[in-house]
């Protein structure tokens, strides 16, 4: 019998040190700022912001049950290099990634 442990929502699977690119801005956000807290929703997303990138990748890895940082790197590279400019909300990024992330 296999027992699976649930990943706590606050667990970090992907962090700043896992980022492939180094050209991000690093703004300071309050602890409850929706750009870096909660679940992906209609909150604006800024791909140039490192904290927002790390937050969204980490949240989606938990949501989609991805456990390896290299998956986060694939997500980062897609967002950084190919995300269409008209996609500006967290949930839009989530939908776009779901449709474009291939293994």
Backbone as CSV, one residue per row, in Angstrom:
resi,resn,N_x,N_y,N_z,CA_x,CA_y,CA_z,C_x,C_y,C_z
1,UNK,0.848,-1.179,0.000,0.000,0.000,0.000,0.894,1.244,0.000
2,UNK,0.654,2.145,-0.940,1.418,3.387,-1.001,0.649,4.485,-0.294
3,UNK,1.370,5.262,0.465,0.766,6.408,1.140,1.398,7.664,0.556
4,UNK,0.554,8.553,0.058,1.046,9.802,-0.516,0.833,10.928,0.471
5,UNK,1.873,11.704,0.669,1.748,12.875,1.525,1.333,14.064,0.673
6,UNK,0.436,14.833,1.198,0.016,16.035,0.489,1.053,17.127,0.729
7,UNK,1.342,17.888,-0.311,2.281,18.993,-0.170,1.538,20.162,0.453
8,UNK,2.040,20.694,1.554,1.388,21.866,2.148,1.411,23.040,1.171
9,UNK,0.385,23.857,1.190,0.266,24.975,0.257,1.404,25.974,0.393
10,UNK,2.055,26.043,1.544,3.136,27.005,1.749,4.514,26.426,1.409
11,UNK,4.565,25.183,1.004,5.841,24.541,0.691,6.457,25.159,-0.568
12,UNK,7.761,25.318,-0.542,8.472,25.906,-1.669,9.123,24.782,-2.473
13,UNK,8.720,24.636,-3.725,9.320,23.657,-4.623,10.299,24.335,-5.567
14,UNK,10.061,25.619,-5.824,10.861,26.382,-6.774,11.146,27.731,-6.138
15,UNK,12.407,28.127,-6.099,12.765,29.378,-5.442,13.675,30.217,-6.325
16,UNK,14.046,31.362,-5.822,14.888,32.302,-6.570,16.169,31.632,-7.059
17,UNK,16.737,30.778,-6.247,17.996,30.128,-6.637,17.813,29.142,-7.794
18,UNK,16.578,28.743,-8.068,16.299,27.829,-9.179,16.128,28.543,-10.516
19,UNK,15.986,29.864,-10.488,15.743,30.607,-11.727,16.903,30.461,-12.696
20,UNK,16.577,30.321,-13.955,17.580,30.224,-15.015,18.074,31.616,-15.431
21,UNK,17.133,32.547,-15.578,17.468,33.898,-16.023,17.810,34.793,-14.834
22,UNK,18.597,35.828,-15.095,19.037,36.732,-14.015,18.620,38.180,-14.261
23,UNK,17.760,38.416,-15.242,17.405,39.787,-15.603,16.120,40.295,-14.944
24,UNK,15.745,39.723,-13.811,14.521,40.120,-13.127,14.742,41.330,-12.225
25,UNK,13.668,42.090,-12.029,13.632,43.126,-10.994,13.162,42.412,-9.721
26,UNK,13.552,42.941,-8.575,13.189,42.324,-7.298,12.547,43.357,-6.387
27,UNK,11.272,43.611,-6.595,10.525,44.557,-5.770,10.152,43.907,-4.450
28,UNK,9.840,44.749,-3.494,9.403,44.255,-2.184,7.876,44.295,-2.151
29,UNK,7.275,43.175,-1.767,5.826,43.060,-1.670,5.439,42.761,-0.228
30,UNK,4.269,43.231,0.174,3.730,42.876,1.482,3.358,41.407,1.509
31,UNK,3.315,40.838,2.696,3.061,39.401,2.856,1.751,38.954,2.223
32,UNK,0.736,39.781,2.256,-0.572,39.400,1.715,-0.857,39.986,0.341
33,UNK,0.157,40.513,-0.324,-0.021,41.079,-1.657,-0.450,39.970,-2.615
34,UNK,-1.567,40.136,-3.339,-2.054,39.067,-4.226,-1.114,38.748,-5.384
35,UNK,-0.143,39.627,-5.655,0.825,39.325,-6.715,1.775,38.206,-6.308
36,UNK,1.887,37.955,-4.977,2.799,36.912,-4.484,2.162,36.065,-3.386
37,UNK,0.845,36.053,-3.310,0.164,35.306,-2.263,-1.224,34.890,-2.770
38,UNK,-1.748,33.822,-2.206,-3.076,33.354,-2.592,-2.994,32.367,-3.730
39,UNK,-4.009,32.389,-4.573,-4.011,31.490,-5.724,-4.025,32.318,-6.999
40,UNK,-3.537,31.757,-8.092,-3.553,32.496,-9.352,-4.983,32.889,-9.739
41,UNK,-5.162,34.195,-9.964,-6.491,34.712,-10.267,-6.381,35.872,-11.245
42,UNK,-7.256,36.843,-11.121,-7.266,37.982,-12.047,-6.269,39.074,-11.655
43,UNK,-5.337,38.738,-10.781,-4.289,39.678,-10.386,-3.320,39.870,-11.550
44,UNK,-2.915,41.108,-11.826,-1.930,41.336,-12.895,-0.623,40.584,-12.621
45,UNK,0.001,40.122,-13.684,1.274,39.406,-13.603,2.320,40.170,-14.405
46,UNK,3.479,40.391,-13.786,4.585,41.079,-14.448,5.729,40.092,-14.602
47,UNK,5.984,39.663,-15.821,6.999,38.637,-16.069,8.409,39.101,-15.752
48,UNK,8.638,40.404,-15.669,9.972,40.928,-15.363,10.261,40.945,-13.866
49,UNK,9.262,40.669,-13.045,9.406,40.674,-11.585,9.764,39.277,-11.083
50,UNK,10.935,39.145,-10.504,11.396,37.851,-10.014,10.492,37.245,-8.965
51,UNK,10.021,38.045,-8.026,9.156,37.506,-6.969,7.841,36.976,-7.528
52,UNK,7.308,37.657,-8.527,6.062,37.187,-9.141,6.301,35.916,-9.944
53,UNK,7.421,35.848,-10.636,7.764,34.657,-11.414,7.903,33.440,-10.491
54,UNK,8.666,33.591,-9.411,8.884,32.488,-8.471,7.558,32.065,-7.841
55,UNK,6.764,33.044,-7.417,5.479,32.735,-6.794,4.578,31.927,-7.734
56,UNK,4.420,32.421,-8.970,3.494,31.758,-9.888,3.977,30.364,-10.263
57,UNK,5.256,30.213,-10.529,5.792,28.887,-10.863,5.585,27.935,-9.692
58,UNK,5.902,28.389,-8.492,5.742,27.538,-7.313,4.278,27.135,-7.126
59,UNK,3.363,28.088,-7.251,1.935,27.781,-7.086,1.452,26.775,-8.129
60,UNK,1.880,26.958,-9.374,1.434,26.046,-10.428,2.057,24.671,-10.272
61,UNK,3.291,24.601,-9.797,3.912,23.295,-9.545,3.138,22.529,-8.472
62,UNK,2.703,23.234,-7.450,1.908,22.589,-6.395,0.545,22.176,-6.955
63,UNK,-0.104,23.088,-7.666,-1.430,22.817,-8.227,-1.412,21.630,-9.178
64,UNK,-0.392,21.554,-10.015,-0.305,20.500,-11.018,0.517,19.307,-10.554
65,UNK,0.950,19.320,-9.312,1.693,18.215,-8.703,3.011,17.914,-9.429
66,UNK,3.740,18.962,-9.775,5.091,18.798,-10.314,6.060,18.945,-9.150
67,UNK,7.053,18.063,-9.078,7.921,18.035,-7.909,9.367,18.421,-8.179
68,UNK,9.748,18.648,-9.419,11.159,18.845,-9.732,11.414,20.253,-10.259
69,UNK,12.516,20.849,-9.792,12.850,22.222,-10.168,13.022,22.376,-11.674
70,UNK,13.481,21.326,-12.361,13.669,21.472,-13.811,12.334,21.708,-14.525
71,UNK,11.239,21.244,-13.951,9.917,21.546,-14.505,9.630,23.032,-14.337
72,UNK,9.998,23.571,-13.189,9.859,25.008,-12.963,10.689,25.803,-13.948
73,UNK,11.868,25.295,-14.280,12.723,25.978,-15.260,12.078,25.982,-16.643
74,UNK,11.407,24.894,-17.010,10.700,24.858,-18.295,9.593,25.909,-18.304
75,UNK,8.883,26.010,-17.180,7.819,27.001,-17.065,8.408,28.408,-17.171
76,UNK,9.503,28.642,-16.454,10.143,29.955,-16.477,10.571,30.335,-17.891
77,UNK,11.230,29.427,-18.581,11.720,29.719,-19.931,10.571,30.025,-20.889
78,UNK,9.476,29.279,-20.771,8.313,29.552,-21.616,7.752,30.947,-21.340
79,UNK,7.571,31.265,-20.059,7.028,32.577,-19.696,7.991,33.678,-20.140
80,UNK,9.254,33.517,-19.801,10.259,34.545,-20.089,10.406,34.798,-21.589
81,UNK,10.436,33.732,-22.370,10.760,33.856,-23.792,9.568,33.880,-24.741
82,UNK,8.438,33.284,-24.352,7.374,33.078,-25.342,5.987,33.569,-24.940
83,UNK,5.812,34.008,-23.695,4.483,34.457,-23.270,4.056,35.660,-24.111
84,UNK,2.921,35.570,-24.786,2.453,36.700,-25.588,2.218,37.936,-24.709
85,UNK,2.543,39.121,-25.210,2.432,40.341,-24.408,1.006,40.668,-23.960
86,UNK,0.010,40.159,-24.681,-1.372,40.452,-24.289,-1.835,39.625,-23.088
87,UNK,-1.050,38.647,-22.669,-1.389,37.849,-21.485,-0.780,38.534,-20.278
88,UNK,-1.657,39.103,-19.437,-1.179,39.951,-18.347,-1.725,39.589,-16.965
89,UNK,-2.581,38.584,-16.881,-3.161,38.188,-15.593,-2.646,36.812,-15.196
90,UNK,-2.559,36.572,-13.891,-2.053,35.292,-13.401,-2.821,34.113,-13.987
91,UNK,-4.155,34.175,-13.985,-4.923,33.029,-14.478,-4.754,32.859,-15.985
92,UNK,-4.506,33.932,-16.716,-4.232,33.817,-18.147,-2.897,33.111,-18.379
93,UNK,-1.900,33.446,-17.545,-0.603,32.781,-17.644,-0.786,31.295,-17.348
94,UNK,-1.571,30.986,-16.319,-1.833,29.596,-15.952,-2.458,28.840,-17.131
95,UNK,-3.465,29.400,-17.751,-4.138,28.746,-18.876,-3.189,28.589,-20.064
96,UNK,-2.412,29.632,-20.345,-1.472,29.582,-21.458,-0.405,28.522,-21.222
97,UNK,0.125,28.482,-20.001,1.145,27.476,-19.683,0.579,26.065,-19.817
98,UNK,-0.622,25.870,-19.318,-1.239,24.548,-19.380,-1.344,24.083,-20.834
99,UNK,-1.638,25.002,-21.730,-1.784,24.657,-23.141,-0.439,24.513,-23.854
100,UNK,0.614,25.135,-23.336,1.886,25.181,-24.058,3.030,24.421,-23.418
101,UNK,2.869,23.959,-22.201,3.930,23.227,-21.513,3.917,21.779,-21.968
102,UNK,4.959,21.405,-22.686,5.068,20.043,-23.227,6.318,19.374,-22.665
103,UNK,6.197,18.099,-22.427,7.350,17.336,-21.897,7.822,16.325,-22.894
